[in-house]
Amino acid sequence: MNIKPIINKLSGIFSSKDETENIIHLPTVDSTNNYLMAYKPAAGEAMTVVMADDQTAGRGQGTNHWESEAGKNLTFSILVHPVMVPVMRQFLLSEAEALAVWEVLGSYLGKDDVTMKWPNDIYWKNKKISGTLIETKLGGGHVKDCIFGTGINVNQDRFVSDAPNPVSMKQILGHEVKVGEVFDKILTAFRKYYSAIENGEYAAISEIYHSGLYRSHGFHRYRDKDGELVAAVVEVEDDGTLILRDKEGVMRSYKFKDVSFLAE
């Protein structure tokens, strides 16, 4: 699939940094998401970004902990107020953030090797290089507030947690990468994709997301509540539901955490 014309179209409605943004750099914090959960934006502040050199209690999905060596990696959170997004289409926000990280890491590591594992992890081949925790506040059938908390393994050499498959940019490239440079590029990409949502370019966001999905081709191993299965990805629906087709041709629908991706 040639998605370059679609990306070029979105670049045409790109929103650059302006006075409605506030970017905060902290030497250390327990969690950038926690910081923004307690944060009170100033009047007219459309986007708030917090980046920390050291995140002492970074959170992943559920009770998971995000391992990050101080000063080595990129840990940040973005707060936006996407009141234009209906609750049933809030997965667009997850797609936009994943696309920003996917695009930038692909420019460093090779676009064919970097994919988005549903719903929004970023993989290099079969190893996880980035994860995002998204927290939302809803009201009136729309999304009032959305916080994206993202961790990217940049310059860490060794991982000591029980995470099964971590990898860093340094491990892949063989040299260190400037953390601030990666951060700036991701913010630029995020502004583009978020502006696309503001402009109603829902189909374009979804098409690009599907083009970069992990395991988008062929049959692979999964496990659900009934046990192990072999299936192919069909699509991710607008509400974030993953649709798989097993080898008997049966369509199976999954919400987040309903299905596990098994190693091969």
Disulfide bonds with the S-S distance in Angstrom:
none
